[in-house]
Amino acid sequence: MARRKTKAKRPRKPALIAGMADSEVLGALETLAAALDIDVRYENGDFHGGLCSVDQKHQIIVKKSESDEHKIDVLIRELSVFDIENIYIIPALRDLLTRNRRSIPSQED
């Protein structure tokens, strides 16, 4: 009798924020961007994604075909440079942005 081969399951990456799916974290980051008056655009193309300005308006361009995890990484990286002190966001998301801000080398170095 032949044995059926099963694919080894990759261990699931722990949730970025406990109790929130990646799609919920992505939605929270998009809401924060809107509160900061920053457009988030998902586009096709050959680019890495990031912050840009068009006609003095900030935009974050994200590659549409990337995983939610990568989209979250791009949004966290770019949103962490903005002042979010006076905007209410869930504490766990604020912590993620603050931790990322600390990891960015200062321009004065």
C-alpha positions as CSV (number, residue, x, y, z in Angstrom):
1,M,0.0,0.0,0.0
2,A,1.4,3.4,-1.0
3,R,1.9,6.1,1.5
4,R,0.4,9.4,0.7
5,K,2.9,12.3,0.8
6,T,1.9,15.3,2.6
7,K,3.4,18.8,2.3
8,A,5.2,20.0,5.3
9,K,3.3,23.0,6.6
10,R,5.4,26.1,7.2
11,P,5.0,27.4,10.7
12,R,2.6,30.3,10.8
13,K,4.2,33.6,11.5
14,P,2.8,35.1,14.7
15,A,0.4,37.9,14.3
16,L,2.0,41.4,14.1
17,I,-0.5,42.6,16.7
18,A,-2.1,40.0,18.9
19,G,-5.7,39.3,17.9
20,M,-5.5,41.2,14.6
21,A,-5.2,39.6,11.2
22,D,-2.7,41.1,8.7
23,S,-5.6,42.6,6.7
24,E,-6.9,44.4,9.8
25,V,-3.4,45.8,10.6
26,L,-3.2,46.9,7.0
27,G,-6.6,48.6,7.3
28,A,-5.5,50.4,10.5
29,L,-2.4,51.7,8.8
30,E,-4.4,52.9,5.8
31,T,-6.7,54.7,8.2
32,L,-3.7,56.4,9.9
33,A,-2.4,57.5,6.5
34,A,-5.8,59.0,5.7
35,A,-5.7,60.9,9.0
36,L,-2.3,62.2,8.1
37,D,-3.7,63.3,4.7
38,I,-1.5,60.8,2.9
39,D,-2.8,58.8,-0.1
40,V,-2.0,55.1,-0.2
41,R,-1.9,53.7,-3.7
42,Y,-1.5,50.1,-4.8
43,E,0.0,49.9,-8.2
44,N,1.5,47.3,-10.6
45,G,5.1,47.8,-11.7
46,D,8.7,47.2,-11.0
47,F,9.5,49.1,-7.8
48,H,10.0,48.6,-4.1
49,G,7.4,51.1,-2.8
50,G,7.6,54.0,-0.5
51,L,6.8,57.6,0.2
52,C,6.8,60.3,-2.5
53,S,5.3,63.7,-3.1
54,V,3.2,64.8,-6.1
55,D,2.1,68.4,-6.3
56,Q,3.1,68.9,-2.6
57,K,0.8,66.0,-1.5
58,H,2.3,62.9,0.2
59,Q,1.6,59.5,-1.3
60,I,2.7,56.0,-0.4
61,I,3.0,53.8,-3.4
62,V,2.8,50.0,-2.6
63,K,3.3,47.2,-5.1
64,K,-0.1,45.6,-5.5
65,S,1.2,42.1,-6.0
66,E,3.1,41.9,-2.7
67,S,1.9,40.0,0.3
68,D,0.0,41.8,3.1
69,E,3.0,41.4,5.3
70,H,5.2,43.3,2.8
71,K,2.6,46.0,2.4
72,I,2.5,46.4,6.2
73,D,6.3,46.7,6.3
74,V,6.2,49.5,3.7
75,L,3.5,51.4,5.5
76,I,5.1,51.1,8.9
77,R,8.5,52.2,7.5
78,E,7.0,55.3,5.8
79,L,4.4,56.3,8.4
80,S,6.9,56.1,11.3
81,V,8.6,59.3,10.2
82,F,5.4,61.4,10.7
83,D,4.2,63.0,14.0
84,I,1.4,60.9,15.3
85,E,1.2,62.3,18.8
86,N,-2.2,64.0,18.3
87,I,-3.8,61.1,16.4
88,Y,-5.6,58.3,18.3
89,I,-4.4,54.9,17.1
90,I,-4.5,51.6,19.0
91,P,-1.5,51.4,21.4
92,A,-0.1,48.2,19.8
93,L,0.1,50.0,16.4
94,R,1.6,53.1,18.0
95,D,4.2,50.9,19.6
96,L,5.1,49.3,16.2
97,L,5.6,52.7,14.6
98,T,7.6,54.0,17.6
99,R,9.9,50.9,17.5
100,N,10.5,51.4,13.8
101,R,11.2,55.2,14.3
102,R,14.0,54.3,16.7
103,S,15.6,51.9,14.2
104,I,15.9,54.6,11.6
105,P,19.3,56.3,11.7
106,S,19.0,60.0,12.3
107,Q,20.0,62.5,9.6
108,E,22.5,64.1,11.9
109,D,24.7,61.0,12.2
